[in-house]
């Protein structure tokens, strides 16, 4: 089985608005990320308000079963709420596909020895 590691920077911007009582823009984005990445991911966020706009920058790192960047993005497109896409103004994605060093079924090593 292949496993991927990813790192995403996400930039969300919206016009300042009256949120639900006690819920900031950062909390709304955090809830979105919890729904999109319920396991095997963590994130940090920075938020600010300026000139009538709310900004949230989220740095997300994690692992998944995607084999290509396009699969990760397609999964997000399918599952993210429409507001996620309305507010997303930019992203950067680093993606690395990892091969397991040992097969869990047969115990054979897939690691190749280097030549000196």
Secondary structure, 3 states (H helix, E strand, C coil): CEEEEEEEEEEEEEECCCCCCCCCHHHHHHHHHHHHCCCCEEEEEEEEEECCEEEEEEEEEEEECCCCHHHHHHHHHHHCCHHHHHHEEEEEEEEEEEECCECCCCCCECCCCCCC
